[in-house]
Amino acid sequence: MYKDFESKYVIPRNVEVFLPEGYDKNSSKKYKVLYMHDGQNVFNPKTSYTGIDWGVDEAIDSLVKLGVIKNTIVVAPWNTVKKRFSEYMPKAPAAISETPEAKTSLKENTGFDALYSDDYLKFLVEELKPFIDKTYNVSLKTEDTSIMGSSMGGLISLYAICKYPKIFGAAGCVSTHWPVPVLGDAYIQTLPKTLPDPNTHKIYFDFGTEQLDAQYEPYQKQVDSIMITKGYTKDLNWVTLKFDGAGHNEKSWNNRAHIPLEFLLK
């Protein structure tokens, strides 16, 4: 755990790093890296919002032992609670996100009248990633660097791979929270121009059918159509999965964490 990791772009936050079983800092084989948002929910039930964590550490060790994925370290910056929405909501298109209507909606729902997702991604790409690259035995290749999150974390993961396609080769968007007032539909409409090259990138989407997830299917179908138009091939470099009975919570994400991990890290 790196407590209160400093940044010139965002407020300090804890950053947790998971090293897989048998991690060897001197190995000639470089480790893949997975960046995950909402870090307090990823490994530890004591810090998780719901008292249940994703269990990503156990899932990765199990998948590596089975030979399903390659050795991977996980870097999980915590969210800052109050600024979570404003850091995870894509600031695109600016023509919409900076309108008086959008600012009013943001202020009413978050207490802030601006989005800080560009600053958050600068923190990841310009500050946290260089630190990880220097400190751990990791691959610097795009195809070995993934990013994943749930709900708003799914949105920022997609935004990250679109905005920094030379940094992130894969994105996991779990229970992606598409229906954001004013901004959600507008962001989806940016995807035809911003999605990365399907020849070099892969993207995972999923959703359940209960709680907030019950709202997501119509939006996901729009996104799926865009993926096809952009040249993505289902089950090759893109997948969208529906989980009947799954809700919008860590228990549901824990139950299926191995599925996006396998797709992203194999």
C-alpha positions, 0 to 999 in steps of 0.5 A, spaced: 500 500 500 502 506 498 498 511 502 496 518 500 500 517 493 502 524 491 500 528 484 500 534 481 493 533 477 489 530 483 488 529 490 492 524 494 490 517 494 492 510 497 494 506 491 494 498 492 499 493 488 498 486 488 504 482 486 502 475 484 504 468 487 512 467 486 513 474 483 520 475 481 523 482 480 529 479 477 526 474 472 527 475 465 520 475 463 516 481 464 509 481 468 503 484 465 500 490 468 492 491 470 490 498 473 483 497 476 479 503 479 476 503 486 482 500 489 479 499 496 474 494 493 479 490 489 482 486 494 480 487 501 473 486 504 475 490 510 475 496 506 470 495 500 464 499 500 459 493 501 464 489 505 465 484 499 471 485 495 472 483 488 477 477 490 482 479 484 488 477 487 485 470 488 482 470 481 489 472 478 493 467 482 488 461 480 488 463 473 495 463 473 496 456 476 491 454 471 495 457 465 489 461 463 493 468 463 500 470 464 503 473 470 500 480 472 501 485 477 495 489 479 495 496 481 489 499 484 488 506 486 483 508 491 477 513 489 476 519 493 469 518 494 466 525 493 470 526 487 469 519 484 463 521 479 467 527 477 474 523 476 470 517 472 465 521 468 469 522 461 470 529 459 467 528 452 465 531 448 467 538 451 461 541 447 456 538 452 460 537 458 462 544 459 455 547 457 451 550 463 446 545 463 451 539 464 454 544 469 448 545 473 446 537 473 453 536 475 453 541 481 446 538 483 448 530 483 456 531 485 457 538 488 462 539 483 460 543 476 466 540 472 469 533 470 476 531 472 477 525 468 482 528 464 486 530 470 485 523 473 488 519 467 494 524 467 495 522 474 495 514 471 499 515 465 504 521 467 505 519 474 503 512 477 505 508 471 512 511 470 512 509 478 510 502 477 514 501 471 520 503 475 519 500 481 516 493 478 519 488 473 513 489 468 512 490 461 512 496 458 508 494 452 501 496 450 499 489 449 501 488 456 497 494 459 490 493 461 485 497 465 478 495 468 473 498 472 465 497 474 460 502 473 463 509 473 469 505 473 467 502 466 466 508 463 473 511 465 476 505 463 473 505 456 475 513 456 482 511 458 483 506 452 480 511 447 484 517 449 491 513 451 491 507 445 498 507 445 498 506 453 493 501 454 492 495 450 485 492 453 480 495 457 475 491 461 468 495 462 464 491 467 457 493 469 458 500 465 454 506 467 451 508 461 445 512 463 448 519 466 444 525 465 446 529 459 452 526 459 451 519 458 448 519 451 453 524 448 459 520 450 457 514 447 456 518 440 464 520 441 465 512 440 465 512 432 471 517 432 475 515 438 475 507 439 482 505 438 484 500 432 481 493 433 487 490 430 491 492 436 486 493 442 481 489 445 475 491 449 470 487 454 463 489 456 458 486 461 452 487 465 447 484 469 439 484 469 438 487 477 439 493 480 442 499 476 444 493 471 437 492 469 438 499 465 444 498 461 442 493 455 439 498 451 445 503 451 450 497 451 446 495 444 448 502 441 455 501 443 455 494 440 453 496 434 458 502 434 463 496 435 461 492 429 462 498 425 469 500 427 471 493 425 471 489 432 470 482 432 466 479 437 469 473 441 476 475 438 478 483 440 471 484 443 466 481 448 459 483 451 456 478 456 449 479 459 449 475 466 442 474 468 440 475 475 447 479 477 446 485 480 450 492 481 455 490 487 461 487 489 458 480 490 456 480 483 463 482 480 467 478 485 462 472 482 465 473 475 471 477 476 475 471 472 471 472 466 474 479 464 481 477 467 481 471 462 479 475 456 484 481 458 490 477 460 491 471 456 
